[in-house]
């Protein structure tokens, strides 16, 4: 990876092989920590039952929100992902959208917007700001955005569900650089190209998008889970930001 490498915004999971592989992912191992605390967090900060899953992929997070009692709409720019989501959940509400176009969704209509891993693949600060501004327009006044993203440390350590040891250049990454990671829980072993974003960069994005951080969570494993952890008990692979519109 070359320092300063930038990537045009595109959905890296738009090929059918990748989409089919990610459709098999479950809520276990390292991914378990991403979702374990979400029911409590959502309950603490959300009152209504209308939710948007931004970057829904094959619908894993959409179906997760449905189990929590939310009327959930899933949106994604990948036709392949949306097709699989609809196959897995024929009664679900899934839509392919043009990048950044939320016109088909009503303003101020959602109590919760969940973005699970989507912003790992969005390249520039300006692009992130634009998308968060658009998502905030969809929120009710007291609604919240939960942005679940990879912690910077995920790209420089080994995990129950991921490996990065073949990509030493990740350690030198600056915000906006490409970082590479392999998901070991699926048959598709091709590296995933993510876009590195530091904590400070996310804070700037939120501020410029008119959002404030209500809380931040860094879930760790307890060691009592039925998984063979690698670094998960000491280093948080995920960061969960709870955001609300500035008053």
Phi and psi restraints in degrees (value plus and minus 20) as a CYANA .aco file:
   2 UNK   PHI    -108.7   -68.7
   2 UNK   PSI     118.4   158.4
   3 UNK   PHI     -77.8   -37.8
   3 UNK   PSI     114.5   154.5
   4 UNK   PHI      64.1   104.1
   4 UNK   PSI     -14.1    25.9
   5 UNK   PHI     -80.8   -40.8
   5 UNK   PSI     115.4   155.4
   6 UNK   PHI    -141.6  -101.6
   6 UNK   PSI     139.0   179.0
   7 UNK   PHI    -155.1  -115.1
   7 UNK   PSI     114.9   154.9
   8 UNK   PHI     -86.6   -46.6
   8 UNK   PSI     126.0   166.0
   9 UNK   PHI     -87.4   -47.4
   9 UNK   PSI     102.3   142.3
  10 UNK   PHI    -179.2  -139.2
  10 UNK   PSI     138.9   178.9
  11 UNK   PHI    -105.5   -65.5
  11 UNK   PSI      93.9   133.9
  12 UNK   PHI     -93.1   -53.1
  12 UNK   PSI     -30.5     9.5
  13 UNK   PHI    -121.4   -81.4
  13 UNK   PSI       2.6    42.6
  14 UNK   PHI    -100.6   -60.6
  14 UNK   PSI     -30.5     9.5
  15 UNK   PHI    -102.3   -62.3
  15 UNK   PSI     130.7   170.7
  16 UNK   PHI     -84.8   -44.8
  16 UNK   PSI     -55.0   -15.0
  17 UNK   PHI     -83.0   -43.0
  17 UNK   PSI     -64.8   -24.8
  18 UNK   PHI     -85.5   -45.5
  18 UNK   PSI     -62.8   -22.8
  19 UNK   PHI     -81.6   -41.6
  19 UNK   PSI     -65.0   -25.0
  20 UNK   PHI     -84.4   -44.4
  20 UNK   PSI     -58.2   -18.2
  21 UNK   PHI     -85.0   -45.0
  21 UNK   PSI     -66.0   -26.0
  22 UNK   PHI     -90.7   -50.7
  22 UNK   PSI     -40.4    -0.4
  23 UNK   PHI     -87.9   -47.9
  23 UNK   PSI     -37.3     2.7
  24 UNK   PHI    -109.7   -69.7
  24 UNK   PSI     -27.7    12.3
  25 UNK   PHI     -85.7   -45.7
  25 UNK   PSI     123.3   163.3
  26 UNK   PHI    -135.3   -95.3
  26 UNK   PSI    -196.7  -156.7
  27 UNK   PHI    -115.8   -75.8
  27 UNK   PSI      33.7    73.7
  28 UNK   PHI    -147.3  -107.3
  28 UNK   PSI     157.3   197.3
  29 UNK   PHI      30.1    70.1
  29 UNK   PSI    -154.6  -114.6
  30 UNK   PHI     -82.1   -42.1
  30 UNK   PSI     -53.9   -13.9
  31 UNK   PHI     -85.4   -45.4
  31 UNK   PSI     -46.6    -6.6
  32 UNK   PHI     -76.1   -36.1
  32 UNK   PSI     -60.2   -20.2
  33 UNK   PHI     -88.9   -48.9
  33 UNK   PSI     -46.9    -6.9
  34 UNK   PHI     -88.5   -48.5
  34 UNK   PSI     -53.8   -13.8
  35 UNK   PHI    -126.1   -86.1
  35 UNK   PSI     -36.0     4.0
  36 UNK   PHI     -72.7   -32.7
  36 UNK   PSI     -65.8   -25.8
  37 UNK   PHI    -114.2   -74.2
  37 UNK   PSI     -24.9    15.1
  38 UNK   PHI     -81.7   -41.7
  38 UNK   PSI     -60.2   -20.2
  39 UNK   PHI     -77.4   -37.4
  39 UNK   PSI     -62.6   -22.6
  40 UNK   PHI     -89.1   -49.1
  40 UNK   PSI     -63.3   -23.3
  41 UNK   PHI     -82.3   -42.3
  41 UNK   PSI     -66.0   -26.0
  42 UNK   PHI     -81.9   -41.9
  42 UNK   PSI     -62.6   -22.6
  43 UNK   PHI     -82.6   -42.6
  43 UNK   PSI     -55.8   -15.8
  44 UNK   PHI     -89.9   -49.9
  44 UNK   PSI     -49.3    -9.3
  45 UNK   PHI    -140.1  -100.1
  45 UNK   PSI     -20.8    19.2
  46 UNK   PHI    -145.2  -105.2
  46 UNK   PSI     114.0   154.0
  47 UNK   PHI    -123.0   -83.0
  47 UNK   PSI     -64.7   -24.7
  48 UNK   PHI    -104.9   -64.9
  48 UNK   PSI    -190.2  -150.2
  49 UNK   PHI    -147.7  -107.7
  49 UNK   PSI      -1.9    38.1
  50 UNK   PHI    -123.8   -83.8
  50 UNK   PSI     100.4   140.4
  51 UNK   PHI    -148.9  -108.9
  51 UNK   PSI     129.9   169.9
  52 UNK   PHI    -139.1   -99.1
  52 UNK   PSI     109.2   149.2
  53 UNK   PHI    -122.1   -82.1
  53 UNK   PSI      82.9   122.9
  54 UNK   PHI    -106.8   -66.8
  54 UNK   PSI     101.0   141.0
  55 UNK   PHI      56.7    96.7
  55 UNK   PSI      30.8    70.8
  56 UNK   PHI     -91.1   -51.1
  56 UNK   PSI     -37.1     2.9
  57 UNK   PHI      40.1    80.1
  57 UNK   PSI    -149.9  -109.9
  58 UNK   PHI    -109.0   -69.0
  58 UNK   PSI      -7.2    32.8
  59 UNK   PHI      73.4   113.4
  59 UNK   PSI      -8.8    31.2
  60 UNK   PHI     -79.4   -39.4
  60 UNK   PSI     -69.0   -29.0
  61 UNK   PHI     -92.0   -52.0
  61 UNK   PSI     -51.6   -11.6
  62 UNK   PHI     -82.1   -42.1
  62 UNK   PSI     -67.7   -27.7
  63 UNK   PHI     -86.2   -46.2
  63 UNK   PSI     -53.7   -13.7
  64 UNK   PHI     -80.5   -40.5
  64 UNK   PSI     -66.3   -26.3
  65 UNK   PHI     -84.8   -44.8
  65 UNK   PSI     -55.5   -15.5
  66 UNK   PHI     -81.1   -41.1
  66 UNK   PSI     -58.9   -18.9
  67 UNK   PHI     -86.6   -46.6
  67 UNK   PSI     -40.2    -0.2
  68 UNK   PHI    -108.8   -68.8
  68 UNK   PSI     -17.4    22.6
  69 UNK   PHI      73.7   113.7
  69 UNK   PSI      -7.3    32.7
  70 UNK   PHI    -109.4   -69.4
  70 UNK   PSI     121.4   161.4
  71 UNK   PHI    -100.3   -60.3
  71 UNK   PSI      86.4   126.4
  72 UNK   PHI    -136.1   -96.1
  72 UNK   PSI     113.2   153.2
  73 UNK   PHI    -127.1   -87.1
  73 UNK   PSI     109.5   149.5
  74 UNK   PHI    -127.7   -87.7
  74 UNK   PSI     111.4   151.4
  75 UNK   PHI    -149.0  -109.0
  75 UNK   PSI     127.5   167.5
  76 UNK   PHI    -178.9  -138.9
  76 UNK   PSI     137.6   177.6
  77 UNK   PHI    -110.2   -70.2
  77 UNK   PSI     -26.5    13.5
  78 UNK   PHI    -115.1   -75.1
  78 UNK   PSI      97.4   137.4
  79 UNK   PHI     -82.7   -42.7
  79 UNK   PSI     -59.1   -19.1
  80 UNK   PHI     -82.4   -42.4
  80 UNK   PSI     -63.9   -23.9
  81 UNK   PHI     -85.8   -45.8
  81 UNK   PSI     -65.4   -25.4
  82 UNK   PHI     -83.0   -43.0
  82 UNK   PSI     -59.8   -19.8
  83 UNK   PHI     -79.3   -39.3
  83 UNK   PSI     -64.9   -24.9
  84 UNK   PHI     -88.2   -48.2
  84 UNK   PSI     -60.1   -20.1
  85 UNK   PHI     -77.7   -37.7
  85 UNK   PSI     -63.0   -23.0
  86 UNK   PHI     -88.1   -48.1
  86 UNK   PSI     -53.1   -13.1
  87 UNK   PHI     -89.7   -49.7
  87 UNK   PSI     -60.4   -20.4
  88 UNK   PHI     -93.9   -53.9
  88 UNK   PSI     -47.1    -7.1
  89 UNK   PHI    -159.0  -119.0
  89 UNK   PSI      54.9    94.9
  90 UNK   PHI     -79.7   -39.7
  90 UNK   PSI     -45.5    -5.5
  91 UNK   PHI    -113.2   -73.2
  91 UNK   PSI     -19.6    20.4
  92 UNK   PHI     -95.9   -55.9
  92 UNK   PSI     146.6   186.6
  93 UNK   PHI    -130.3   -90.3
  93 UNK   PSI      74.1   114.1
  94 UNK   PHI    -141.7  -101.7
  94 UNK   PSI     122.1   162.1
  95 UNK   PHI    -161.6  -121.6
  95 UNK   PSI     115.7   155.7
  96 UNK   PHI    -105.1   -65.1
  96 UNK   PSI     111.9   151.9
  97 UNK   PHI    -139.9   -99.9
  97 UNK   PSI     136.1   176.1
  98 UNK   PHI     -93.1   -53.1
  98 UNK   PSI     124.1   164.1
  99 UNK   PHI     -66.5   -26.5
  99 UNK   PSI      94.1   134.1
 100 UNK   PHI      59.4    99.4
 100 UNK   PSI     -15.6    24.4
 101 UNK   PHI    -118.2   -78.2
 101 UNK   PSI      86.5   126.5
 102 UNK   PHI    -125.2   -85.2
 102 UNK   PSI      -1.0    39.0
 103 UNK   PHI     -81.7   -41.7
 103 UNK   PSI     -48.2    -8.2
 104 UNK   PHI     -97.4   -57.4
 104 UNK   PSI     -26.2    13.8
 105 UNK   PHI    -125.8   -85.8
 105 UNK   PSI     120.6   160.6
 106 UNK   PHI     -97.2   -57.2
 106 UNK   PSI     114.1   154.1
 107 UNK   PHI     -80.0   -40.0
 107 UNK   PSI     129.3   169.3
 108 UNK   PHI      34.2    74.2
 108 UNK   PSI      20.4    60.4
 109 UNK   PHI    -134.1   -94.1
 109 UNK   PSI     -26.7    13.3
 110 UNK   PHI    -137.3   -97.3
 110 UNK   PSI     118.2   158.2
 111 UNK   PHI    -103.3   -63.3
 111 UNK   PSI     -45.9    -5.9
 112 UNK   PHI    -163.7  -123.7
 112 UNK   PSI     114.5   154.5
 113 UNK   PHI    -138.1   -98.1
 113 UNK   PSI      99.9   139.9
 114 UNK   PHI    -126.1   -86.1
 114 UNK   PSI     109.4   149.4
 115 UNK   PHI    -142.0  -102.0
 115 UNK   PSI      86.2   126.2
 116 UNK   PHI    -125.6   -85.6
 116 UNK   PSI      83.2   123.2
 117 UNK   PHI      54.6    94.6
 117 UNK   PSI     -23.6    16.4
 118 UNK   PHI     -81.0   -41.0
 118 UNK   PSI     -63.4   -23.4
 119 UNK   PHI     -94.5   -54.5
 119 UNK   PSI     -24.5    15.5
 120 UNK   PHI     -86.5   -46.5
 120 UNK   PSI     -38.5     1.5
 121 UNK   PHI    -136.9   -96.9
 121 UNK   PSI      -3.5    36.5
 122 UNK   PHI    -128.5   -88.5
 122 UNK   PSI     102.6   142.6
 123 UNK   PHI     -96.3   -56.3
 123 UNK   PSI     -68.4   -28.4
 124 UNK   PHI    -130.1   -90.1
 124 UNK   PSI     138.4   178.4
 125 UNK   PHI     -80.4   -40.4
 125 UNK   PSI     -63.2   -23.2
 126 UNK   PHI     -82.8   -42.8
 126 UNK   PSI     -57.5   -17.5
 127 UNK   PHI     -85.8   -45.8
 127 UNK   PSI     -63.7   -23.7
 128 UNK   PHI     -81.2   -41.2
 128 UNK   PSI     -65.4   -25.4
 129 UNK   PHI     -80.1   -40.1
 129 UNK   PSI     -65.5   -25.5
 130 UNK   PHI     -78.9   -38.9
 130 UNK   PSI     -64.8   -24.8
 131 UNK   PHI     -87.3   -47.3
 131 UNK   PSI     -61.9   -21.9
 132 UNK   PHI     -86.1   -46.1
 132 UNK   PSI     -55.2   -15.2
 133 UNK   PHI     -82.8   -42.8
 133 UNK   PSI     -62.8   -22.8
 134 UNK   PHI     -83.8   -43.8
 134 UNK   PSI     -62.5   -22.5
 135 UNK   PHI     -86.3   -46.3
 135 UNK   PSI     -57.3   -17.3
 136 UNK   PHI     -85.1   -45.1
 136 UNK   PSI     -49.9    -9.9
 137 UNK   PHI     -86.9   -46.9
 137 UNK   PSI     -43.6    -3.6
 138 UNK   PHI    -103.9   -63.9
 138 UNK   PSI     -33.4     6.6
 139 UNK   PHI    -100.1   -60.1
 139 UNK   PSI     122.6   162.6
 140 UNK   PHI     -87.4   -47.4
 140 UNK   PSI     144.2   184.2
 141 UNK   PHI     -76.8   -36.8
 141 UNK   PSI     -58.9   -18.9
 142 UNK   PHI    -120.8   -80.8
 142 UNK   PSI      -6.9    33.1
 143 UNK   PHI     -96.0   -56.0
 143 UNK   PSI     152.3   192.3
 144 UNK   PHI    -158.0  -118.0
 144 UNK   PSI     134.5   174.5
 145 UNK   PHI    -126.7   -86.7
 145 UNK   PSI     109.8   149.8
 146 UNK   PHI    -129.5   -89.5
 146 UNK   PSI      94.4   134.4
 147 UNK   PHI    -126.3   -86.3
 147 UNK   PSI      86.0   126.0
 148 UNK   PHI    -117.8   -77.8
 148 UNK   PSI      97.5   137.5
 149 UNK   PHI    -154.4  -114.4
 149 UNK   PSI     145.5   185.5
 150 UNK   PHI     -92.0   -52.0
 150 UNK   PSI     113.4   153.4
 151 UNK   PHI     -88.8   -48.8
 151 UNK   PSI     130.7   170.7
 152 UNK   PHI     -73.5   -33.5
 152 UNK   PSI     -51.9   -11.9
 153 UNK   PHI     -88.8   -48.8
 153 UNK   PSI     -38.9     1.1
 154 UNK   PHI     -82.5   -42.5
 154 UNK   PSI     -45.8    -5.8
 155 UNK   PHI    -108.0   -68.0
 155 UNK   PSI     -19.9    20.1
 156 UNK   PHI    -148.5  -108.5
 156 UNK   PSI      -7.9    32.1
 157 UNK   PHI    -157.5  -117.5
 157 UNK   PSI     152.7   192.7
 158 UNK   PHI    -121.4   -81.4
 158 UNK   PSI     131.5   171.5
 159 UNK   PHI    -162.6  -122.6
 159 UNK   PSI     146.6   186.6
 160 UNK   PHI     -81.5   -41.5
 160 UNK   PSI     -50.4   -10.4
 161 UNK   PHI    -135.0   -95.0
 161 UNK   PSI     -21.7    18.3
 162 UNK   PHI    -163.7  -123.7
 162 UNK   PSI     135.4   175.4
 163 UNK   PHI    -155.9  -115.9
 163 UNK   PSI     121.3   161.3
 164 UNK   PHI    -151.6  -111.6
 164 UNK   PSI     -13.6    26.4
 165 UNK   PHI     -82.5   -42.5
 165 UNK   PSI     -42.4    -2.4
 166 UNK   PHI    -105.3   -65.3
 166 UNK   PSI     -17.0    23.0
 167 UNK   PHI    -148.3  -108.3
 167 UNK   PSI      48.0    88.0
 168 UNK   PHI     -82.4   -42.4
 168 UNK   PSI     -42.7    -2.7
 169 UNK   PHI     -83.9   -43.9
 169 UNK   PSI     -38.5     1.5
 170 UNK   PHI     -76.2   -36.2
 170 UNK   PSI     -52.9   -12.9
 171 UNK   PHI     -85.5   -45.5
 171 UNK   PSI     -40.0     0.0
 172 UNK   PHI    -119.9   -79.9
 172 UNK   PSI     -14.0    26.0
 173 UNK   PHI     -86.9   -46.9
 173 UNK   PSI     119.6   159.6
 174 UNK   PHI    -130.3   -90.3
 174 UNK   PSI     143.8   183.8
 175 UNK   PHI     -75.3   -35.3
 175 UNK   PSI     109.1   149.1
 176 UNK   PHI      78.9   118.9
 176 UNK   PSI     -33.6     6.4
 177 UNK   PHI     -98.1   -58.1
 177 UNK   PSI     135.4   175.4
 178 UNK   PHI    -100.0   -60.0
 178 UNK   PSI     112.2   152.2
 179 UNK   PHI    -142.7  -102.7
 179 UNK   PSI     130.6   170.6
 180 UNK   PHI    -139.8   -99.8
 180 UNK   PSI     123.2   163.2
 181 UNK   PHI    -171.8  -131.8
 181 UNK   PSI     125.9   165.9
 182 UNK   PHI    -134.5   -94.5
 182 UNK   PSI     109.5   149.5
 183 UNK   PHI    -106.6   -66.6
 183 UNK   PSI      99.6   139.6
 184 UNK   PHI    -110.5   -70.5
 184 UNK   PSI     -21.7    18.3
 185 UNK   PHI    -109.0   -69.0
 185 UNK   PSI     -21.6    18.4
 186 UNK   PHI    -146.5  -106.5
 186 UNK   PSI     144.0   184.0
 187 UNK   PHI     -94.3   -54.3
 187 UNK   PSI     -47.6    -7.6
 188 UNK   PHI     -97.3   -57.3
 188 UNK   PSI      81.8   121.8
 189 UNK   PHI    -114.2   -74.2
 189 UNK   PSI      -8.6    31.4
 190 UNK   PHI     -85.6   -45.6
 190 UNK   PSI     122.5   162.5
 191 UNK   PHI     -83.2   -43.2
 191 UNK   PSI     127.8   167.8
 192 UNK   PHI    -118.6   -78.6
 192 UNK   PSI     110.4   150.4
 193 UNK   PHI    -110.6   -70.6
 193 UNK   PSI      90.7   130.7
 194 UNK   PHI    -122.9   -82.9
 194 UNK   PSI     148.8   188.8
 195 UNK   PHI    -130.1   -90.1
 195 UNK   PSI      98.4   138.4
 196 UNK   PHI     -88.3   -48.3
 196 UNK   PSI     117.7   157.7
 197 UNK   PHI    -162.8  -122.8
 197 UNK   PSI     101.0   141.0
 198 UNK   PHI     -95.9   -55.9
 198 UNK   PSI     145.8   185.8
 199 UNK   PHI     -80.8   -40.8
 199 UNK   PSI     -64.7   -24.7
 200 UNK   PHI     -82.6   -42.6
 200 UNK   PSI     -56.5   -16.5
 201 UNK   PHI     -86.3   -46.3
 201 UNK   PSI     -61.8   -21.8
 202 UNK   PHI     -81.8   -41.8
 202 UNK   PSI     -60.1   -20.1
 203 UNK   PHI     -81.1   -41.1
 203 UNK   PSI     -60.4   -20.4
 204 UNK   PHI     -86.0   -46.0
 204 UNK   PSI     -61.2   -21.2
 205 UNK   PHI     -79.6   -39.6
 205 UNK   PSI     -69.0   -29.0
 206 UNK   PHI     -81.4   -41.4
 206 UNK   PSI     -64.6   -24.6
 207 UNK   PHI     -80.8   -40.8
 207 UNK   PSI     -66.1   -26.1
 208 UNK   PHI     -91.0   -51.0
 208 UNK   PSI     -38.9     1.1
 209 UNK   PHI    -111.1   -71.1
 209 UNK   PSI     -18.8    21.2
 210 UNK   PHI      58.2    98.2
 210 UNK   PSI       7.8    47.8
 211 UNK   PHI    -136.3   -96.3
 211 UNK   PSI     131.5   171.5
 212 UNK   PHI    -140.9  -100.9
 212 UNK   PSI     125.5   165.5
 213 UNK   PHI    -100.8   -60.8
 213 UNK   PSI      98.0   138.0
 214 UNK   PHI    -104.5   -64.5
 214 UNK   PSI     -59.3   -19.3
 215 UNK   PHI    -181.6  -141.6
 215 UNK   PSI     138.2   178.2
 216 UNK   PHI    -152.3  -112.3
 216 UNK   PSI     114.9   154.9
 217 UNK   PHI    -143.6  -103.6
 217 UNK   PSI     122.0   162.0
 218 UNK   PHI    -149.0  -109.0
 218 UNK   PSI      64.0   104.0
 219 UNK   PHI     -87.5   -47.5
 219 UNK   PSI     110.3   150.3
 220 UNK   PHI    -134.1   -94.1
 220 UNK   PSI     133.1   173.1
 221 UNK   PHI     -96.5   -56.5
 221 UNK   PSI     129.3   169.3
 222 UNK   PHI    -108.3   -68.3
 222 UNK   PSI     -38.7     1.3
 223 UNK   PHI      73.5   113.5
 223 UNK   PSI     -27.4    12.6
 224 UNK   PHI    -116.3   -76.3
 224 UNK   PSI     -25.3    14.7
 225 UNK   PHI     -94.2   -54.2
 225 UNK   PSI     136.6   176.6
 226 UNK   PHI    -102.1   -62.1
 226 UNK   PSI      23.5    63.5
 227 UNK   PHI    -150.6  -110.6
 227 UNK   PSI     132.6   172.6
 228 UNK   PHI    -108.8   -68.8
 228 UNK   PSI      73.6   113.6
 229 UNK   PHI     -92.9   -52.9
 229 UNK   PSI     135.0   175.0
 230 UNK   PHI    -130.6   -90.6
 230 UNK   PSI     -88.5   -48.5
 231 UNK   PHI    -139.1   -99.1
 231 UNK   PSI     -20.2    19.8
 232 UNK   PHI     -85.0   -45.0
 232 UNK   PSI     -40.5    -0.5
 233 UNK   PHI    -101.5   -61.5
 233 UNK   PSI     -34.3     5.7
 234 UNK   PHI    -139.9   -99.9
 234 UNK   PSI     -46.8    -6.8
 235 UNK   PHI    -146.7  -106.7
 235 UNK   PSI     109.6   149.6
 236 UNK   PHI    -100.7   -60.7
 236 UNK   PSI     100.1   140.1
 237 UNK   PHI     -97.2   -57.2
 237 UNK   PSI     -38.5     1.5
 238 UNK   PHI    -144.4  -104.4
 238 UNK   PSI     134.6   174.6
 239 UNK   PHI    -146.8  -106.8
 239 UNK   PSI     112.2   152.2
 240 UNK   PHI    -135.9   -95.9
 240 UNK   PSI      94.6   134.6
 241 UNK   PHI    -122.1   -82.1
 241 UNK   PSI     110.9   150.9
 242 UNK   PHI    -124.0   -84.0
 242 UNK   PSI     102.1   142.1
 243 UNK   PHI    -144.9  -104.9
 243 UNK   PSI     126.2   166.2
 244 UNK   PHI    -154.7  -114.7
 244 UNK   PSI     139.5   179.5
 245 UNK   PHI     -88.1   -48.1
 245 UNK   PSI     122.1   162.1
 246 UNK   PHI     -81.7   -41.7
 246 UNK   PSI     118.5   158.5
